[in-house]
Amino acid sequence: MSSRSIRQASVLRRSSLALALAMGMGLTGTVFAQSTTGSLFGSAEPGETVQITSSTGVTRSTTVAENGRYTFNNLPLGTYKVSLMKGGATVDTRDNVQLKVNAGTDVSFAAAAATATSAENLSAVTVTGNALPPIDVSSVDSRTVITQTQLKQLPLGRTAESIALLAPGVSQGATGTGFASPTGQALVSFGGSSVSENAYYINGMNTTDPISGYGGMALPYGAIDQQEILTGGYGAQYGRSDGGVISIVGRRGSNEFHFGGQVLWTPEFGKADPINAKYPSSSVRDGQVYRYRNLNKDWEAVYSAYAGGPLIKDTLFGFIAVEGAKREGDSVALASSNKITQYTYKDPKMYAKLDWNINDNNLLELTGASYQHNYTGDVYNFNNRTRAYGSFIAPDTASSTKQRMWIAKYTSYITDSLTLTAQYGKQDTKLFTRTGTTDPNLIPILGAESQNPAYTAGFPQGITNAQNLTVVPDPKHESKVSNYRVDLSYVLGDHTISAGIDNQNTQDLNDGQSVYNNFGYEWSYGTVEDSGIANGAVSSPVGTPYYVSQYRQQTAASVRVRQRAQYIQDEWQVSDTVKLSLGLRNDQFTNYNGSGQAYITQTKPQWAPRLGGSWDVYGDSTFKVYANAGRYYLALPLVPALRGASGSTQTNTYFSYTGIDPATGYPTGLTPLNTVNGPGQPYSPNNEYGQAKDPNIVSAKGLKSEYQDEFIAGFDKTWGENWVYGAKLTYRALRNAIDDYCDTGDTPPGRLQQLFTASGSNVDLAAAGVSCYLFNPGRANTFLAPNAAGGYDRVRATNDDLGFPHLKRHYYAVELHLQHLKGDGKWWGNVSYVFSKLYGNSEGQTDSDAGTRSDPSVTQAWDNAPLMVYSNGKLANDHTHELKAYGAYEITPEWQVSGNIAIVSGAPRNCYGGFGPDQIDAGYGTTSYHWCNGLPSPPGAAGRNPITHTVSAALAYRPAFAEGRLGFTAEVFNLFNEQKKTQSYPYYATSSAPLPTYNAPIAFQTPRYFRFGVTYDY
């Protein structure tokens, strides 16, 4: 590694040719998936000196090796001046070289024949960084980097996920079933993985939501220097993701003072009317409005400012950014509820960074950030026929999500060959809720559409009441994350060897939900299905198919996960043009329940090899061929411990009824129905009666972590001066997953109960407190159950014993891409096309159709064998064709236009009905199985949602009189106002009683809207 100097140059001369080769190729710098640095490399005449100077005053120099190559690794991001020196004089310069995160930049000089006497003339010849080779031949991974300059130009949503959607193979996750980050951002899928399998980083720290894996922390938009979207192939230094990585590098101060601000306004009048959601043609309510959406519009204003510069020149630098957003609007609920909510969101954000160059060889970085997502609303009556507002009902449940994080990072260049990096950070998220002032003596009504129509005259949608609260969370709920890692990098001949630890502790504190009202239950209406109520566990009412139940729910726990990892990585420069990246990672995960007991212990070695190679075909960074293969492990998130490993209550008490109160929706004339627990006794299909969980009967013995294998091969090649084209092949296979298995009941006996009995055990699983086991679906598992002697009986159940297919999720993709660099011209652009196929019987940790009804790794899939019959098909995140294009064109120095286009195949549609030709309830209701109208219906068999075409554009004006500092923008999103449905209601039920909502739209494209802005940058 070259020598370092913060305020003055020094020269390093090497006597070892092998070491010079390893360093001089510029390909040996370790490539970190969540790096916050970049590197410079190139060629020049051997023996000359190359000196670099950053915008923060960092100056480093090195001697060009005998093979004519040089390198600088681990450079803070920013702009650099790279100078070639001969005899102490500057003979050539490359100025304004902009580094990209986690990438190498080739800055080569022609073999200099110049002498010191001609240096005066040659030093005046300066080439800007725009003329540098565009291909990073030092990397073997797959990534897209969006810079601050591009973010200012492109019409984008102001979230990390909106930026990530620019990358090939990244698609929008389901939005109609409640998937969102803790602060409300929509989620994305990388390469067919589920939306909870991604990792989010800010300045090198993992900020992924620890509870469910839904998103990460957000920064003020103006604080983002670069965002790296990594879609595969990263090294052993990083893990805990088998989807993709969103890594944000925040801005930092430099030796020049900069400040600025921006005001953005999205007016309500600039928004097109959302189309109404109607019942489909197949429904008995064909043409009726399912949800009136025309009034669902809002306005938004965003105010932001930033400032940065030297606190002590060349030594201490600071940067700060703040942002405040306010959004107000209306939201009409489902037609059956006859309610409308007037809401307000307020979202303040802050980011601050200090950089301290302690001395020549030691650097310290401190980062702090916060984000607050506040929601308030008022609920009113609403007449869906006249579209008229009614009387005020009550305030909606208010929420306030407060995220705070800080990071300290220390870098020490111990010797020219040895570098130490240590980082420690914490994140805290408080998830506060405050219930509205609704009448606590009013019981909410669920399933009004299933009420006996003989008692609902004049109310075709059923009878409800003003209670808008069902279950409410604990207001003291919060999550905590601590993350620390230590990395050592050592240069040894042709090898750069890195090793380190990557540790993380996560906690979910005071998490839980309970029914809101003084009675502690909700009224839930239903109709008897062919197999009875709860698969025969409850007697049907006499003479009528209609019943009602008192539903009770209570969950409360504080749980945690301990994650540890060690790695070693070798970046081996095999020859001048060939580099190999060889890594091995070992992950360990331990999950603890609400009593502090470990219920999953995965501390045996979980080896994850990472192998890659890059070939600089012509040796001039114009043609790269690369390939990599890797295994990626993923820990179980915190949320499964709440119900699966900790005490919880979820019961129903069933009744028949002879009337409905027209004022409250309450049933009248109640008669208790018999259950397997006795007449009028509560029943829980998953045995959730509030009892504490034995950690030995929560998960299968020897439970293995989820992991995925990935294989990538591709090339990138320049075409002329400013064009780059390429292609890539990707194959991903999910090899193991974790979900819950619940076929453990005793009335009738579940499969697992039968297996224990057949083995000679006298264990009664339900009496022993067994509800569901976390297990590895699609393979053999060993289950324990407590016996009368105080020990445990065990059964090893094969896949055939449980009646399951093998686990399957396969993703194939072909990617083509074409890029035009701006260079010294007027425009830049990027076009990519991905043809992909995603199929199998497991989406991964989540179930897009179920959404908030199903937490990660405890989905309804795999609960029993009938659920997985005909389960192999097109998975939820399968989008066969994805064409994306974005870029900007400078009409004049004052005027610029930019655009962003995405043409994406619709997601597969599903149809869930009763099981088998007879359409029975096989334990989970008649809307749960891969059967439709008595016929097999694998995933995707119902067709696809329509292809979407989203075109957005922006016009910017920076008047010359303001020297480019003042800017005005007008942006239009979804220019052609296409509002196709992106998600459909998949539940059919039975041919004798099909649900009228089957195939109804539950999510659409966002209608066209305009955003106007004023910006000042100094």
N, C-alpha and C positions, 0 to 999 in steps of 0.2 A: 504494500500500500504506500502511496506517495506521502511525503511529509506534509504536515499541516502548519499553517501560520495564520493567525487571526489578523494581525495588523502589518505583517511584513512577509516578504517572500523568502523562502529558503529553497535550496536545491538539493534534491536527493539523487545520488549517483549509485547505481547498483553494479556489483561485479558479477553477480550470478545471472547467466543467460537464461537459465530455466525460470528463475523468478521473474526476470524481465518479460519472458514470453507469457507467463501466467497473468501478469498484471498488464503488460503492454497491449494484449489483444483487446482490452476493454470489454471482454465478455465474462470476466470472472467475478464481478460483483454479485453478491448474493441477491436474489430477487425475492423480496418479501411481498406476500399477497397484501398485507396491510402496511406496507412501508410508507414512510412520510418523506423519503429522500429520493434522489435520482443520481445518475452518474454521467460522466463525460468520458469519451474515448476517441481515439483517432490515430492518424498516421502523420509522420513528418520525417525529416532527415535525422538519422541516428546521431545521438550526441548533442542535439540542440535542446533547448529548454522551452517547455510550455508552461505558461503562467495563467492562472484564472483568477478573476476578481469578481466577487458577487456584489449584489446591490446592498448587502449588509456589511461590506468591507472585508469579508473573508477572502484572504489571498492564499493560494496554494500553488506550488510549482513542482515540477518533476522533470527529469531528464528523459528524453526519448530513447527507448531501448535500442539495442543493436538490430532488432528486427524491424525497426522503424515505427513502433507502436507506443502509445502512452495511454494512461487511464487515470481518472479521479473517481473514487467511489464515495458513497454515503454523503452526498452533498445536499445541504438544505435546499428546498425548492426556491426558485426565483430566477432572475435573469443574470447572466454571466457574460463577462468579457473574456475571451480566450485569445491569448497573445503568443506568437512564436518569437522567441528571442535567440539572437546569435551574437556572441561576443559582447553580451550585456546590453545590446540594443534591440528594440522591437522591429521586426522585419515584416510581420503580417499579423492581421487581427480579424477575429470573428466577433462581432458585437451583438448585443441583445439576444444571446442564446437563451431560450426559455427551456428549462428542464420540465419534463413530465414525471409525475410520480411513478416510482417503481419501474423506471425505464432508463435505458442508456441512450445517449445522444451522440452521434458520430460527428466530430468536428475535426476534419482532416485538412492538412496543408500539403500543397505540392512540395516535392523535394526541393528544399531551398538551396539555390546556388548563390544566393545573395551573400554579400559580405557586410561587415559592419559599416564599411564606407558608403554602401548604398542603402543603409537602413533608413536614413532620413527620408528618402523618397518612398521607399516601400511601406513605411509605417503609415503613410497617408492612405494606403489602399485598405479599406475596411469593408468586409463583407458582413451583411446582417445575417442573423440566425435563420431567416426565412429560406436561405439557400442550402440549408443542411439536408443530408440524406433523411428521408422520412421513415425508413424502416429500422426498427430496433432489432438488430440481429442478436442481441444478448439475451433475449427473453424466450421462454418456451411455453409460457402460459397464454391464455386467451383473455383479452381485456379491451375495454374501450375507456378512454380518458377524455372527459369533457372539462375544458378549462374555463376559468373565470370569464375570459373574453367571449367564449362561445355562449356561456350562460347569459351574458348581457344581451346577446344578439338574438337568440332563438326564442320563439313563442312557446313557452313551457309552463306547466304548473310548477308552483314553487315548493316542490317536495323532492326528496332524494329518489323516491320511486318514479316520479314523472321523468326525471333525468335518466334513470336506469332504463326506461322503456325505449330510449334511443338505441340501445345496444342490441345486436342480433341475438335472437333466441330468448329474449326477455319478453314476457307477456303479462297482461293485466290479469290479476287474480279475480276470483268471484267477488262481486260487490253487493249482490242482492241478499246474501245470507249472513251479513253481519261481520265479515272479516275486515278488521281494521287494526291499526296500531293503537297503543294506549292514548295517543294524541289525535286519533281520527284519520290518519293517512291510509289510503287504499294500499293494498299489498300487491306484490308481483311474484311471478313464478319464473325461475331460471331453468332452462333446459328440461322442462317437464316435471321438475320437483314441486312439492307442495309449498305453499306460501310461508310455512313456518320453518323451512329448512335453510333459510338464508342467514348470513351473518352481516352485521352492521358495525362499522368502525368510524370513530372520529379521532384524528391524529394518532392512530395506532392503537386505540383502546376499544375493546369490544363493548358496544352499547346496545346490543340486541335485547329486546324485551325478554327477561328471564322467565316470566310466568308461562307464556304460550309460544314464544318465538315470533310474535307478530310485530315486525318492524323494529325500528331503532330510534334513537334520539335524533331530533332535527336541529339544525343551526339556522340562524338568520341567513337568508339567501345571499345577502351581500358579504357574508363571512366565508363563503366557500371559495377557496383558491382553485382546487381541482377535485373532481369526483371520479374515482376509479370504479368501473363496473367490471368485476372479474367473473367470467362465465365458465372458468375451468382451468385446470392444469397448474395450480399453484403448488409451491414447495412444501416441505415437511415442517417449516417453521410455524405454519398455521393450520387450523382445522376447525372442528365444530360447525361444519357446514357441508351438506351434500347437495345444496342448491347452487347459490352464487354468493358473491360478496359485494357489498356496497361500502366503499371506503372513501370517506371525505377527509380531505386535508384542508384545514382552515388557513386563512390568510395570516400573515405575520408582518411585523413592522420592518422597515428598511432604513437606510441612511437618508432617505428623502421623506419629508412629511407629506402625507396624503390624507385628505378627508373628503367626505361627500355625503349625499343624501338622496332619497328617492321618495316620491309619493305615487302610489298606484291606486286607480279607482276603477272598479267594476260596477257600473250602474245597473240598476234593475231594468231600466228601459232598454238597455243594450242586450238584454237576454231574451232569446226566443222562448215562446211558451212551450213547456214540456207537454208531450202528448199524453193523453189519458191511457191508463192501463185497462184494457177490456177483457172480459171473458172470451176465450177462443171459440171458434166456430163449432168445435166438438162438444162444447158445454151446453147444458140445458139452459144456461143463462146467456147464450150467444148474443153478443152485441152490448150487453149491459156493462156499465162501468164498474170495474173491480176496484180501481183507485183513481179518484179525480186528482190529476196532477197539474192541470193548467195553472193553478195558483202557486205551485211550488217554485217560487223564485225568491231571490235575495239580492242584496247589494253587498259590496265589500270594499273596504279602504285599507291600504297598507302603508305605513310610514316607517322608514328605515334611515339609519345614519351610520357612518363609520369614521374612524380616524386611526392613523398609525404613523409611526416614525421613530426616530432614535430618542431614547431617554439619555443615553451616553453614547456619543458617536462611536461606531465600530465595536461597541461593547454590549450595550443593553438596549433592547428594542421592545416596543409595545404596540399592540393593536387591539381595538375594541370595536364591536358592532352591536347595534341594537335594532330591534324590529318590533313593531306593534301592528296587529291586524284586528279588524272588527268586521263581523259579518252579521247581517240581520235579514230575516225572511220569514216565509210561511211554509208550513208543511201539512198537507191534508193527509190524514190517516186512511186506512182501509175503509171502504164504504160502509162496512158493517159496524164500524165504531162511531161514525157520525161525529168526529172530532177534528179540530184543526189546532195546530200549535204555532204560535208566534215565538221565534227563537232568536237568541243572540249568542254569538261566539266571540270571545276575546282571546287573542293569542300573542302575548308578549314573549320575546326571545332575547337572549343576550349571549355574547361570545367575547372572550378576552384571552389574549396570549402574550406571554413574556418570553423573550429569548435572551439568554445571557451567555456571552462568550467569556467564560471565566478566565481562561488563558489559552495559550496556543493549542492545547491538546484536550481541553475539557469544555463541554457545552452543557447547558441546562435549559430545559424548556418547561414552562408551566402553562397549562391550559385550563380554563374554566368556562362552563356554559350552563345555561338554564333555559327551560321552555315551560310555559304554563298554558294549558288548554282549558278554558273556562266556558261552561255552557249554562245558560238559563233560558227558561221558556215559560209561556203561559198557555194553558189549554182552554179552548172554547168549544162550545157546541157548534156543529156545522151541519147544514141541511144539504145533503148530496143531490137532492132533486132541484132545489132553487139556487144552489151555490151561495147561500146566504150564511153569514156569520150569526152565531147565536150567543147565548149568555156565557159569561166567564165561568169556568168550572173550578180551576185551581192552578197554582203554579206547577210546572213540570218538575221532575226530579233534577235538581241542579248538580253539576259535577265540576270538579276542578282537579285536573291532573297536573302535578308539578314535578318536573324532572330537573335534577341538578347533577352535574358531574364535574370532576377535576382530574387532571393527569399531571404527573411529574415525570419527566424523562431526562435521563443523564446519559451522555455519550462521552467516552474516554478513549482517545487514540493512545493506548498504552505504549506501543512501539509502532514502527512502520508496518509491522505485519500483524499486530494484534489489536483488535478493537472490542471494547466492552460497551454494551448498551443495557441499561436497567430502566424499567418503567413500572410505575405503580399508580393506580387510579381507583376512584370510587364513583358510583352512581347511585342516586336515590330517587325513587319515583313514588310520590304520594298520590293515591287514587281516592280522593275525597268525594263523597256524595252527600247531598242534603235533600231529603224527600220533600215534596211539595206539601202544602197545607191542605191535603185532601182529608175527607172525613174518615178517621181511622175506624169508625164503626160501619163502614160500607165495604162489603165483600166484593172483590172483582169477579167478573164473569168471563170464563173462557169457553170457547167452542159454541158460541151463540148460534152459528149456522147449523149445528146439530141438534137444536132444540126441537121438541115435538111441535110440528106446525099447527096442531090442533089448539095449542095454547098461545100462539104468537100472532093472532089475527091483527092485521094492520102493521106488522113488523116483519116484512119478508126476509130481512137479514138477521132476524133474531132479536131478542130483547137484552140490552145491556144496561149499564148505569154509568154514573159519572166517575166511578173509581178508575183512575188511569195508572195506578200503581199495582204491580203484582208482587214480584220479589225485589228486594232492595239489598244492596251490598253493605258490608260493614264500613262505616265512614272512616275508620282508622286504618284502612287497608293501605299497605305500601310494599314496595319491593326494594331490595338492596343488592348491589353488585360490588365486589372488590376484585380487582384484576391486577396481577403482577407477573412480570416476565423478566428474565435475564438472558441475554444472548452474547455469546463470544464468537468472534470471527477471526480465523487465523489463516494467513497465506503461507503455503508450504509448496514450493516448486510450482508445478502446473495446477495445483489444487487450492481452492479457497474453501476451507472447512469451517462450518458453523455448527454450533451446538448450543442448547439452552433448555430452559424450562418455560412453560406457559400455563399459569395456574389461575383459576377463577373460582370464587365462591359466590353463590346466589341464594337469596332468601325471598320468600313470599310470606309476609307477615299480616296477620289478622284478615285473612282472606275468607270470604264466605258470603252466603246469601240466605235470606229468610223472607218469609211471606210478610208483606206489609198490611197489617190491620190488627185490630184488637182480638180477633177470633183465631188468627194464626193459620187460616186456610183460604183457599179459593174454591169457587164453584166451577166445575169443569163438566160440560155436557158431552155426551157421546151416544153412539148407536151400536147395538150388538152386531158383531160380525159373524161370519159363518162358523168360526171356531169358538164363538162365545166371547166373553169379556176376559181380557188378560189370558188368552189361550186356555180358557176353561178354569182358571183359578178362582173365578168369581161366578156365582150363579146368575143366570139371566133373569130379568124381571118377567113376570107372568103376563102374557097377553099383549105385550108391547116391546118394540125393539129399543125404546128410548130409556136412558138412565142418566144419572148425574153422580159425581163423586166430589168428596172433599179432598182437595189436594194440599198436602203439607210438605214443605221443604225447609231444611235447615242444614247448612254446611258452615263450618268454622274451623280454621286451622292455621298454624304457622309452620311452614315447611322449608327445607333447604336442599341444595345440591352442591356437592364438592367435586370440582373438576381439576384434574392434574394431567400434565402432558410433558413429555421429554422428546427431544428430537436431535437428529444429526443430519447435516446436509453437506454434500460435496459438490462444488461447482468445478468441474474438471475440464480444463482447456486441452483437449486431446491433440489438436493441431491449430494452425493459424486460422482455420475456417470452421472447425468443428468443436462444439462444446456439448458436454453431457452434464445433466443435473441429476444427481443421485441422492435421494433422501429417504429417511425412515423416521416415522413418528410413532409414539406409544401414548395412547390416551387411557385415562382411568376416570370412572364416574362413580359417585356414591350418592344415592338419593335417600333422604331422611323424611319420616312421616311427622305428623303433628306432635307426637310424643318424643321426638328426638331419636327414634330408633331407625337404623338403616333397613330399608325394605328392598333396596337394590344395591348390590355391591359388585361393581365391575372393575376390579382392581388388578386382575390378571392381565398380562400383556395383550394389548389390542394393536397389533402391528399394522401400520398404514404405510406401505411403500409409495414413494413418489419418484417416478423415473421420467426423464425428459431429455430431449436433444435438439440442437439447433445447428443448421449448416448454412453458413454464409457462402453461397455457391460460387460467386465470382470474387469474393474477398473484398468487396467495395460497398457493402450494405445496400445493394440494389436488388438482391434476390435471396430470400430466406426460405428454407424448407425446415419444418419443425414437426415434432411429435412428442406426445407425453402420455403416460398412463399413471393412474393413481387410485388409491383407496381412501375414502373419507368417512370418518366416524362421526356420529351425532348423538349427543347426550339426550336423555329424556328430559323434557322441560319440567317446571315445577308443578304445573296445574294438575297432572294426573293424581298427585298425592292427596288432593283435597277430598275427593270422593272415594278414590280407589284404595288409598292407604290410610286414611284418617276417618274417624267416626262421622257419619252423615245420616240424615233422615230424608227420605223421599217416598212418601206413602200416599195411597188413595183409600178412602172409605166410601163404599158404593151404596146407592139408593135408587129405588124407583120413585117416580113422582106422578102426581095427578094434576098439577097445575103449575103456572109460572106467574109470579107477581109482576104485573105490567109496569110497575114503577121502579123496581129494583132488579128484576131479572132473576130473583131467587126462586128456587123450586119450592113447591108446596105439596102437601100430602105425601110426605116422605115415608118410605118403608125400607128398612135396612136389607141389603142383599147378603147372602152367605158368601164367605170366602174360605179359602183353605185354612185360614187362621181362626175361623169361627164366625158366627153371625154378627154382622156389623163391625167386624174387626178390621183395622187397617191392613192393607196388603202392599208389599213392595216387591216387584219382580226381581230386583237385584239385591234383596235382603238388606236394604238400607233402613234400619230402625234406630239409628243413633248409637249403636254399640261401638266400642273401641275395636280397632282392627289389629289382629295379630300379624306382625310383619312377615312371619313365615308363610302365611296363607294369602298374601297380597299379590305376590308374583311367583312365577314358575322358578324352580330352583335352577341356578346357573343361567339366568336370563342374559342373553347377549345383546349388545348395543345395535342400534340401527347403523348400517353402513352401505355405501354405494361404491361401485367400481366405475371408472371412467377412462375412455380411450379417445385421444384426439390426434389428428394429423392434418397438416395444412401447409400452405405456402403463401408468401407475399412477394410481389415483384413490382418494381417501378416500371412506368410506361411513359417515356419522355421525361420531361423535367418536373412536372407537378402532379403526375398521376400515379396512383398505386392501386393494383388490383390483386385479388387473391381468392382462395377457396379453402374450405375447412370441412373435415368430416368429424362427427362426434357420435360416440356410442356411450350410453350410460345404462347401467343395470343395477337396480336396487337388490342387494343380496340378502338383506335382513331388515326386519322392522319390529316394532313393539306396538301391540294393541291389547285390548282387554278381551277376555273370553268369559262368557257369563252363562253358559249352559250347565248350571250347577244345581238347579232346583230339585225339589223332591216330589212335587205334585204338578204334573207328572214327573217322574225321575228324569233329570237331564242326562246328557251323554256322560259327563264326568262322574256323576253319581253312579251311573250304571257301571262305569269302569272300576270305580272303587269297590262296589259290591261284587263284581265279577272276580276281583283280585282276592276276595276273602275278607275284606275289611268291613267292619260294622259301622264305619263312620257315616253319620248323617250330616252332609255338608251344610245344609241350611241351619240345622240346630247348632252346628259348630261355628256359625257366624260367617261362613264363606258366602261371598256374593259374586264377585268377579275376580279373576286372576289376570294380571299383566303377563303376557306370554309372547313368544316369537311365533307369529302366524306362519303357517305353511311348512312347519317342520316339527319334529318330535320335541315334546316338552315333558318335564317331570314336575308333578304337582304334589304338595304336601297338604295334609289335613290332620287336625288334632284328634287323638284317640282317647279312649276312656282311661288308659294307663298313664296319661300325662305326657306321652310322647307324640310322634307323628307317624301316620301311615303315608305311604307314597305310592304313586302310580306314574309310570312312564307311558304317556299317550303318544302314539305315532300320529302322523298326519291322517292316515286312513282311519285310525280309531276316532278321531275328532270329526271326520267327514269333510275335510278341507282340501282344496287344491293347493299346489305349491304357490308360494308368494311370487308375484311377477309384476315388475314395472320396467319396461324397456323403452328407451328413447334413442331414436336414430335421427340424425340431422345432416343435411348438406347445406353449407353456407357459401354464398358468393358475395363478394363485396368489392366496391369501387370507390376510391377516394380521390378528390381533387384538392390539392393544397393551394392556399391563396398565393404563397410565394410573394412575388412582387406584382401580382395581378389584382383583379378586382373582386374575385369571388372564390369561395371554397364550398365544398359539399361532400356528402357521404351518402352512398346508396348501398343497401344490403338486402339480400333475399335469402330466406331460409325455408327449405322444404324439410318437414319433419314428420315423424310418426311416433306417437306415444300410446302405448297400449299395455294392458295388464289387468290385474285384479286388485291393485292397491294404489291409491293416490299418494300414499305416504302417511305422514302424521295426521293429515286433516282429511275432511270429507266436505268438498265444496258445496254439495247439495244440502248437507245438514247445517253447515255454518255454525252459528252460535249454539245450536242444539247439541253440538258434538265438539268436545275439547280435543286438542292434539293428543294422539296416541291412546285415546279412549273413545274412538269412534264406534258407531253401531256395527260397522263391518266387522266380521270375524267374531261377533258375539255368540253366534251359533251356526251350525252347518247350513241350514236352509238359506241364510242370508248370503252365502257365497256360491250358491248354485247359479250357473250362467253369469258369473261375475267377471269373466275375462272379456275385455273389449277396449274401446277408445276411452281414455281417461280424461278427467275434467280439464286438464291444462293442455290438451292436444289442440294445436292450431296448425293445420297442415301447411298453410302458406302464410308467410309474413314478409311483406315488402315495406321497407322503411327508407325514407330519404329526408335529409335535413341539410341546411346550409344557408349561406348569406351572400348577397351581391351588393357591391358598392356602386350605386348609380353615378354619384358624384362624391367628392370628399365630404359633402354635407348630408347626402341622402343615401339611405341603405334599406334594402328589403331582405327579409329572411323568411324561411318557411320550414314546416315540419309536416311530413306526410306519413301516415301509417295505414296500410291496407292489410287486414288480418282476417283469416278464416274464423268463422264462429266456432264456439266451443261445442262439443257433443251434447246432445240432449238425452236424458234418461227417462224411463218410465218405470215406476215402482208400484207393484200391485200385490194382490194376494198370492200366496205360494201355490204353484202347481196349476194344473188344468182346472182344479176345483176352486182355486183362488182362496185358500184358507189362511187363517192366521196361524203361523207356525211359531208364535211366541212374541212377535214384535209388531203386531198390528198388520192390517192388510195394505199398508203403504210402504213396505220395507223390502220387498223381494224383487229380484230381477225377472219378474213375470209381469206381463201387461195384457189384460183382457184374456187371461188364461193361456197365453203363449209366452215362450221364453223371450226375454228382452235384455240381452247383455248391454253393458254400458255403451252408449252411443247409438244403439239400435233405433232409437226414436228419431234419429236425424241430427241435424246441426242447427244451431242458431245462425242467422244470416251473417254473411261476410260484412265487415265494417270498413268504411272508407272515411278516414278522419284527416282533414286538411286544415292546417292552421298557418297563419301568415302574420307578419309584422312589418311595420314601416317606421323607420327611425329618422329623425332630423336633428343634426347637430350644427347649428349655425356657425359660420366662420367668425362672426364678430365676437363670439364667446370662446374662441380658440379651441373648440371641440369639448369644452368642459360642460356645457349645458346641452341637455338632450331632451327631446320630446318623442314619445313612442305611442303608436296605436296598434293594438294587436287584436286579431279576431281568431277565436278558437272554434273548430268545427265549422269552417266557412260555409259549407253547403247545408248545414243544419240537418245532417243525417241523424235520425233518432231510432236506430234499429235496436231491437232487444238483444241484450248480451247474456241473459240468464233467464231460464224458464222454470216454472213450478213443476217439479218432476213427479208428484205423487198422484197416482191414478186411482188406487183402491180396487174395487171389483166392478165387473161389468153390470152387476145388478144395482150397484150404488156408486157410480163413478163420482169422484170429487169434481165439482164444477170449476175448480181452480186449476185443474190439470192443464199444463202447457200455457198457463197465463204468464205474461211477462212479469218478472220481479226485478229486473234491472235493464236500463237503457243506456245508450250513449248520452253523454252530457249535451244538452242543446247548445246551439251557437250562442256565444257571448263575446262581448268586446271588453277590452281592458286598456285604459289610457294611463300614461305615466309621464312624469317629469323627473329628470335626473340631473344632479350636479356632481361632478368629480373634479377634484383639484389635486 
